[in-house]
Amino acid sequence: MPKLRKVSGEETIRVLEKLGFQQVRQRGGHVVLKKQTSEKVIGCVVPLHKELAVGTLRGILKQAGVSVDEFMENL
């Protein structure tokens, strides 16, 4: 499993959009993304920080249902 590195909120949003997520709304420094699957709607919130902490990024990926491998491949 590749190790997560620090990335910006904008980079994270770009990768999630590659994986099928769409920006729904933004309030201040947080962007809400959603993805419609056959079973349900998956949503996640990404803060627009210059550098996301690794733990924050893990939480975002868990919300989005994206594996670390999948994220790093699309980075």
C-alpha positions, 0 to 999 in steps of 0.5 A: 500500500502506498503511503499517503503524502500531504496534498492540498484541498484542491488536489484532493478535489481534482482526484475525487472528480476524476473518480466520478465525484461532482462539486455540489456546493461550497461554503467558505473554505469547505467544498461538498462533493457527491457521487451517485452510485447504483446503491446510494449517494456518497458525499464528502467534505473537503477543506480548501487548505494549502496542505491537508494533514494525513489524518484529515485526508484519510477521513475524507477518503473513508467518507468517499469510499476511496482506497488509498491505492486508488487515490494515489494512482489518480494523483 
